[in-house]
């Protein structure tokens, strides 16, 4: 991924409806946009959509939403406490 390519191949980021709102995009316009691109709007509302699927459209607004989702995930990662079950253990257990 480079600065000019906001989405890495097989990007694990899940774009959610809150990302559309945070990117200041109109939900009323997003619904027909999803239909035009063959995406299921109801499924998106329930489960989100992967950034790599959105990126396949090449649409500038989709890339903007993906960037917003990446920022959200970065904030969530910084703000979440470390998981003791996934930390490296040095005590031999």
One Martini backbone bead per residue (centre of mass of N, CA, C, O) as a GRO file, in nm:
protein
   93
    1UNK     BB    1   0.098   0.035   0.021
    2UNK     BB    2   0.021   0.369  -0.057
    3UNK     BB    3  -0.062   0.695  -0.058
    4UNK     BB    4  -0.221   0.650  -0.344
    5UNK     BB    5  -0.316   0.369  -0.193
    6UNK     BB    6  -0.576   0.323   0.040
    7UNK     BB    7  -0.575   0.005  -0.051
    8UNK     BB    8  -0.514  -0.297   0.033
    9UNK     BB    9  -0.488  -0.601  -0.035
   10UNK     BB   10  -0.709  -0.750   0.144
   11UNK     BB   11  -0.862  -0.564   0.326
   12UNK     BB   12  -0.979  -0.591   0.668
   13UNK     BB   13  -1.166  -0.368   0.644
   14UNK     BB   14  -1.474  -0.257   0.787
   15UNK     BB   15  -1.742  -0.106   0.652
   16UNK     BB   16  -1.963   0.130   0.793
   17UNK     BB   17  -2.220   0.344   0.835
   18UNK     BB   18  -2.053   0.539   1.015
   19UNK     BB   19  -1.852   0.607   0.782
   20UNK     BB   20  -2.043   0.758   0.602
   21UNK     BB   21  -2.110   0.977   0.805
   22UNK     BB   22  -1.813   1.070   0.865
   23UNK     BB   23  -1.780   1.141   0.545
   24UNK     BB   24  -2.042   1.301   0.463
   25UNK     BB   25  -2.261   1.105   0.349
   26UNK     BB   26  -2.543   1.019   0.178
   27UNK     BB   27  -2.774   0.774   0.236
   28UNK     BB   28  -2.973   0.828   0.003
   29UNK     BB   29  -2.736   0.790  -0.217
   30UNK     BB   30  -2.613   0.512  -0.132
   31UNK     BB   31  -2.826   0.307  -0.207
   32UNK     BB   32  -2.811   0.333  -0.523
   33UNK     BB   33  -2.508   0.285  -0.538
   34UNK     BB   34  -2.513  -0.004  -0.443
   35UNK     BB   35  -2.696  -0.112  -0.666
   36UNK     BB   36  -2.514  -0.029  -0.911
   37UNK     BB   37  -2.268  -0.222  -0.774
   38UNK     BB   38  -2.405  -0.492  -0.640
   39UNK     BB   39  -2.491  -0.413  -0.350
   40UNK     BB   40  -2.613  -0.486  -0.027
   41UNK     BB   41  -2.768  -0.276   0.181
   42UNK     BB   42  -2.874  -0.449   0.417
   43UNK     BB   43  -2.609  -0.596   0.470
   44UNK     BB   44  -2.449  -0.343   0.534
   45UNK     BB   45  -2.614  -0.249   0.781
   46UNK     BB   46  -2.549  -0.516   0.942
   47UNK     BB   47  -2.220  -0.598   0.841
   48UNK     BB   48  -2.102  -0.460   0.619
   49UNK     BB   49  -1.796  -0.388   0.421
   50UNK     BB   50  -1.537  -0.444   0.244
   51UNK     BB   51  -1.288  -0.251   0.125
   52UNK     BB   52  -1.216  -0.418  -0.129
   53UNK     BB   53  -1.497  -0.410  -0.257
   54UNK     BB   54  -1.519  -0.103  -0.280
   55UNK     BB   55  -1.251  -0.056  -0.443
   56UNK     BB   56  -1.345  -0.190  -0.717
   57UNK     BB   57  -1.491   0.075  -0.821
   58UNK     BB   58  -1.299   0.348  -0.804
   59UNK     BB   59  -1.443   0.537  -0.622
   60UNK     BB   60  -1.389   0.826  -0.454
   61UNK     BB   61  -1.602   0.790  -0.227
   62UNK     BB   62  -1.516   0.510  -0.140
   63UNK     BB   63  -1.226   0.591  -0.062
   64UNK     BB   64  -1.315   0.788   0.158
   65UNK     BB   65  -1.456   0.578   0.339
   66UNK     BB   66  -1.212   0.399   0.381
   67UNK     BB   67  -1.038   0.610   0.521
   68UNK     BB   68  -1.234   0.648   0.757
   69UNK     BB   69  -1.223   0.354   0.856
   70UNK     BB   70  -0.919   0.346   0.913
   71UNK     BB   71  -0.927   0.562   1.131
   72UNK     BB   72  -1.115   0.415   1.323
   73UNK     BB   73  -0.940   0.163   1.364
   74UNK     BB   74  -0.696   0.315   1.474
   75UNK     BB   75  -0.843   0.426   1.723
   76UNK     BB   76  -0.932   0.154   1.841
   77UNK     BB   77  -0.646   0.039   1.876
   78UNK     BB   78  -0.540   0.267   2.066
   79UNK     BB   79  -0.792   0.249   2.285
   80UNK     BB   80  -0.734  -0.040   2.340
   81UNK     BB   81  -0.669  -0.276   2.541
   82UNK     BB   82  -0.474  -0.515   2.615
   83UNK     BB   83  -0.445  -0.859   2.550
   84UNK     BB   84  -0.338  -1.114   2.758
   85UNK     BB   85  -0.386  -1.355   2.538
   86UNK     BB   86  -0.182  -1.202   2.304
   87UNK     BB   87   0.057  -1.172   2.459
   88UNK     BB   88   0.368  -1.201   2.523
   89UNK     BB   89   0.536  -1.460   2.689
   90UNK     BB   90   0.801  -1.481   2.958
   91UNK     BB   91   0.705  -1.725   3.175
   92UNK     BB   92   0.651  -2.009   3.002
   93UNK     BB   93   0.316  -2.028   2.950
   0.00000   0.00000   0.00000
